Amino acid sequence: MTTIKILGTGCAKCKSTYNNVLKAIEESGAQANVIKVEDITEIMTYNVMSTPALVVDEVIKIKGRVPDVSEIKALLG
Amino acid sequence: MFDWIHYFADWLIYGVFQLSEESKLGTSLNFFVYDTLKILILLFVIVFIMGIVNAYFPVERLRDYLQRKKLYGLEYFFASLFGSITPFCSCSSVPLFIGFVQGGIPLGVTLSFLITSPLVNQIAIAMFLGIFGLKATLIYATSGILLGTFGGWFLGKLKLEHLLTDWVKEIIANKANAASFEEEKRTLVERLPEITREAWGIVRGVLLYVIIGIGIGAAMYGYVPEDFFEQHLSKDKWWSVPLAVVLAVPMYANVAAIVPVIQVFVAKGIPLGTAIAFMMATVGLSIPEGTLLKKVMSFKLLMIFFATITVFIIISGYLFNLIL
């Protein structure tokens, strides 16, 4: 199962990323485990400087912007 | 360039809504429609252009540049300049801060970036351009960048590294593990739809603030007596700049909402310099930002940081009033 992490300290952009991820999973029917990472020390272990960031199976796919639903679906394969 | 918006506003208010050109309501609404449309167009254009600039210079690349190049003191200026072109989101300030110090960039240089980032950003520039015109915008942007440069340089000289929080000190100690970023592989044309979507999203995000700001501005315009502020906060009162700044520091307002309100202050007799200082203090320093930075700075460092910026903003307020 795919693990998707959304890195972000809880700002509006991070929330819309989270919602888009949920929507993408629902629409594509993919099996995925979604985790919100809001702790700054944990976020920094991924070495990202611009949030929100989207991590799929421990690989940073998107950072610093809100991806839309279709883009996330493409990432889910 | 914006003539057609005038025609449109005239047509809508005096034609469609049948309001008289002489009535207070008619002129206010006309002004409101014109200002809102003009500012939204400017916002979109500027955010879009900055999106393209950012596609070429993501913050990771800017950090790499500061890390590798020997800049002989100019690194403060460059960090501040980079802060002005990077889109600001208060929630990114902590990751940015850590990313910089992790990359071995000195604390003062990092602070230069951090000072300018909220102060000079695409939304502030668009709002300023729409409301005060090109000259005031250039003065605002230049002084914001210089403020970040000197503020960071001054704080760097104070050697405050020991006042960072412990986990940040640890990160600095093991800075070797900072990885460099990977290049974006897509071409600009391939990214244009995404940049356009982003720009549109940002404009939509501040739309409400713009409307509220212009609305409050328009309402205040009609009801605040002509020389109200002149009597209380005029140029020849030495304490007017510090008072405006100190009042503004704890305040937090969206930059899109604050500029139209400041326009009214200026129209009613507050010197432009005092108004710019007020705005800088509102957007540059705030309690929410302080709580975020508390994660990386000890209380003492946070206080030194805020106090330094406050003093620098007050100084620039005096300078503006001298030259403007």
Chai-1 contact restraints between the chains, C-beta under 6 A:
chainA,res_idxA,chainB,res_idxB,connection_type,confidence,min_distance_angstrom,max_distance_angstrom,comment,restraint_id
A,T9,B,C91,contact,1.0,0.0,6.0,A-B,restraint_1
A,C11,B,C91,contact,1.0,0.0,6.0,A-B,restraint_2
A,I40,B,V94,contact,1.0,0.0,6.0,A-B,restraint_3
A,I40,B,K295,contact,1.0,0.0,6.0,A-B,restraint_4
A,M44,B,I98,contact,1.0,0.0,6.0,A-B,restraint_5
A,N47,B,A179,contact,1.0,0.0,6.0,A-B,restraint_6
A,M49,B,V59,contact,1.0,0.0,6.0,A-B,restraint_7
A,M49,B,P95,contact,1.0,0.0,6.0,A-B,restraint_8
A,M49,B,L96,contact,1.0,0.0,6.0,A-B,restraint_9
A,M49,B,G99,contact,1.0,0.0,6.0,A-B,restraint_10
A,S50,B,V59,contact,1.0,0.0,6.0,A-B,restraint_11
A,S50,B,S92,contact,1.0,0.0,6.0,A-B,restraint_12
A,T51,B,C91,contact,1.0,0.0,6.0,A-B,restraint_13
A,T51,B,S92,contact,1.0,0.0,6.0,A-B,restraint_14
A,T51,B,P95,contact,1.0,0.0,6.0,A-B,restraint_15
A,R65,B,E198,contact,1.0,0.0,6.0,A-B,restraint_16
